[in-house]
Amino acid sequence: MVDLIADKTKIPVPVPTPETAHFWQGTQAGELRLQRCDDCQHVYFPPRPFCPACACRSVSVFAASGAASLYSYVINHRPHPGFNGPYAIAVVTLAEGPRMMANILNTPQTPEALLLDMPLQVTFEKLTEEVTLPYFQPMGDQ
């Protein structure tokens, strides 16, 4: 297991807004919540109050599967006070379609271990009382 987080107090804390509240409430509940347009059915991330495909303001929030695949990444070797390095800064493709940036946990942070299209699953790390961050790990790791 690779322990990515060195010091939680040194990681920048996202600030939930009314538009992102459902997402952060979901991460606290252990769910990755996305939005779907009620008109064109487009699933999207990041959260916003309208569909980026058709501009419809009628959107629904749902719990995603948490499954993803590794789309791209860069391995950061520069020191950061909140993270043990090196660590991957990745773009993952969610099973529902959208892509999001995340870090990959519980695997060596090397090109040999981080294979493009590898199956991933979401995992969560409580950062503060208000914010729990989503990370991804290889499918099947606990």
C-alpha positions as CSV (number, residue, x, y, z in Angstrom):
1,M,0.0,0.0,0.0
2,V,1.3,3.4,-0.9
3,D,0.5,6.1,1.7
4,L,-0.1,9.2,-0.5
5,I,-1.1,11.7,2.3
6,A,1.8,12.9,4.4
7,D,0.0,15.6,6.3
8,K,-3.7,16.3,5.9
9,T,-3.3,19.8,7.4
10,K,-1.1,20.8,4.4
11,I,-3.4,19.8,1.7
12,P,-5.5,22.6,0.1
13,V,-9.1,22.2,1.3
14,P,-11.8,22.7,-1.4
15,V,-14.6,25.1,-0.4
16,P,-18.1,23.7,-1.0
17,T,-20.5,26.1,-2.8
18,P,-24.3,25.8,-3.3
19,E,-23.6,24.3,-6.7
20,T,-21.2,21.7,-5.4
21,A,-22.8,20.9,-2.0
22,H,-24.4,17.6,-3.3
23,F,-21.0,16.4,-4.4
24,W,-19.3,17.0,-1.1
25,Q,-22.3,15.6,0.9
26,G,-22.0,12.5,-1.3
27,T,-18.2,12.1,-0.6
28,Q,-18.9,12.3,3.1
29,A,-21.5,9.5,2.7
30,G,-19.1,7.4,0.6
31,E,-20.7,8.2,-2.7
32,L,-19.4,9.8,-5.9
33,R,-22.4,11.9,-7.0
34,L,-22.8,13.1,-10.5
35,Q,-25.4,15.1,-12.4
36,R,-27.6,14.0,-15.3
37,C,-29.6,16.3,-17.6
38,D,-33.3,15.5,-17.3
39,D,-33.7,16.6,-21.0
40,C,-30.8,15.1,-23.0
41,Q,-29.6,12.6,-20.4
42,H,-26.0,13.9,-20.6
43,V,-24.0,12.9,-17.5
44,Y,-21.4,15.5,-16.4
45,F,-18.7,16.6,-14.0
46,P,-17.8,19.1,-12.5
47,P,-21.0,20.1,-10.8
48,R,-22.9,23.0,-12.2
49,P,-26.6,24.1,-12.2
50,F,-27.1,23.5,-15.9
51,C,-26.3,20.9,-18.5
52,P,-23.1,21.8,-20.4
53,A,-24.4,19.9,-23.5
54,C,-27.8,21.6,-24.0
55,A,-27.9,24.3,-21.3
56,C,-31.1,22.8,-19.7
57,R,-31.5,23.8,-16.0
58,S,-33.4,20.6,-15.2
59,V,-30.8,18.3,-13.8
60,S,-30.8,15.4,-11.4
61,V,-28.1,14.2,-9.0
62,F,-27.3,10.4,-8.7
63,A,-24.8,8.2,-7.1
64,A,-22.3,6.9,-9.6
65,S,-20.9,3.4,-9.6
66,G,-17.5,4.5,-8.5
67,A,-15.9,2.5,-11.3
68,A,-13.4,4.3,-13.6
69,S,-10.4,3.7,-15.8
70,L,-7.1,5.5,-15.9
71,Y,-7.1,7.9,-18.9
72,S,-3.8,9.8,-18.3
73,Y,-1.4,10.8,-15.6
74,V,1.8,12.6,-14.7
75,I,4.0,11.5,-11.9
76,N,5.0,14.4,-9.7
77,H,8.4,14.3,-8.2
78,R,8.5,17.8,-6.7
79,P,8.1,17.9,-3.0
80,H,4.7,18.9,-1.5
81,P,4.2,19.2,2.3
82,G,0.9,17.4,2.2
83,F,1.9,14.4,0.0
84,N,4.5,11.7,0.1
85,G,6.2,11.7,-3.3
86,P,6.4,10.8,-5.9
87,Y,2.7,10.7,-6.6
88,A,0.4,10.5,-9.7
89,I,-1.8,13.3,-10.7
90,A,-4.3,11.5,-12.9
91,V,-7.3,12.0,-15.1
92,V,-9.8,9.1,-14.8
93,T,-12.7,8.3,-17.0
94,L,-15.8,7.4,-14.9
95,A,-17.9,4.5,-16.0
96,E,-20.7,6.9,-16.5
97,G,-18.7,8.9,-19.1
98,P,-17.3,12.1,-17.5
99,R,-13.6,12.5,-16.7
100,M,-12.2,13.9,-13.5
101,M,-8.8,14.6,-12.0
102,A,-7.8,12.6,-9.0
103,N,-4.8,10.9,-7.3
104,I,-4.3,7.2,-7.5
105,L,-3.7,5.3,-4.2
106,N,-2.6,1.9,-3.1
107,T,-0.3,1.1,-6.0
108,P,3.3,2.0,-6.8
109,Q,3.5,5.4,-8.4
110,T,5.5,4.2,-11.4
111,P,4.8,3.8,-15.1
112,E,5.0,0.0,-14.7
113,A,2.1,0.0,-12.2
114,L,0.0,2.9,-13.6
115,L,-1.2,1.4,-16.9
116,L,-3.5,3.4,-19.1
117,D,-7.1,2.0,-19.2
118,M,-6.5,0.0,-15.9
119,P,-9.7,-0.5,-14.0
120,L,-10.1,1.7,-10.9
121,Q,-12.6,2.2,-8.1
122,V,-13.2,5.2,-6.0
123,T,-12.2,5.4,-2.4
124,F,-12.6,8.3,0.0
125,E,-10.3,10.0,2.5
126,K,-11.7,12.4,5.2
127,L,-9.7,15.6,5.1
128,T,-11.8,17.8,7.5
129,E,-15.1,17.5,9.2
130,E,-16.7,19.1,6.1
131,V,-14.6,17.7,3.3
132,T,-13.9,14.1,2.2
133,L,-11.8,13.7,-0.9
134,P,-12.4,11.1,-3.6
135,Y,-9.3,9.2,-4.8
136,F,-9.0,6.1,-7.0
137,Q,-7.3,2.8,-6.5
138,P,-6.8,-0.3,-8.7
139,M,-10.1,-2.3,-8.9
140,G,-10.3,-4.9,-6.2
141,D,-7.8,-3.3,-3.7
142,Q,-9.2,-2.6,-0.3
